[in-house]
Amino acid sequence: MRLTLASGGTHIPPTNLALLTVAVLLMLGGAALLVARVGSAGIWIPVIAVGIALTVIVQQRPRR
């Protein structure tokens, strides 16, 4: 399966797509649970930070 970005037509490797999917789930899930006041903010803020870090890592990885 070959996926491309709509804006630039750049190929997205499957591993990068998987990491981006996990990052988005972490960020959205953590934000939703933080807003819903489920658990402590001390739990969800680092979860969101990990999602952001994964996004940065995926963007910095060299494409092959």
LOKE-746849 format. One line per 5 residues: their letters; for each residue x, y, z of C-alpha. Coordinates in nm, 3 decimals. Layout:
a> X:Y:Z; ...
END
This chain:
mrltl> 0.000:0.000:0.000; 0.148:0.335:-0.102; 0.014:0.640:0.081; 0.098:0.995:-0.017; 0.043:1.336:0.135
asggt> -0.219:1.537:-0.050; -0.020:1.859:-0.036; 0.319:1.748:-0.165; 0.269:1.403:-0.308; 0.540:1.269:-0.076
hippt> 0.544:0.897:-0.002; 0.480:0.809:0.364; 0.657:0.487:0.472; 0.433:0.246:0.668; 0.642:0.275:0.985
nlall> 0.612:0.654:0.981; 0.238:0.627:0.923; 0.208:0.390:1.218; 0.407:0.623:1.444; 0.199:0.922:1.335
tvavl> -0.119:0.727:1.406; 0.001:0.643:1.757; 0.107:1.005:1.811; -0.233:1.140:1.705; -0.414:0.890:1.928
lmlgg> -0.196:0.986:2.225; -0.244:1.359:2.172; -0.619:1.349:2.107; -0.689:1.090:2.374; -0.480:1.269:2.633
aallv> -0.636:1.606:2.550; -0.990:1.466:2.563; -0.932:1.297:2.896; -0.761:1.607:3.033; -1.060:1.823:2.936
arvgs> -1.302:1.562:3.074; -1.107:1.570:3.403; -1.056:1.194:3.400; -0.755:1.123:3.616; -0.486:1.370:3.705
agiwi> -0.339:1.638:3.480; 0.000:1.499:3.585; -0.083:1.186:3.385; -0.230:1.337:3.067; 0.013:1.623:3.010
pviav> 0.311:1.382:2.970; 0.099:1.160:2.743; 0.033:1.459:2.518; 0.404:1.550:2.533; 0.500:1.199:2.418
gialt> 0.259:1.234:2.124; 0.422:1.563:2.029; 0.770:1.410:2.062; 0.672:1.119:1.835; 0.548:1.365:1.574
vivqq> 0.880:1.552:1.583; 1.075:1.224:1.559; 0.876:1.111:1.255; 0.931:1.446:1.085; 1.307:1.432:1.148
rprr> 1.363:1.072:1.030; 1.536:1.049:0.694; 1.311:0.925:0.414; 1.432:0.637:0.201
END
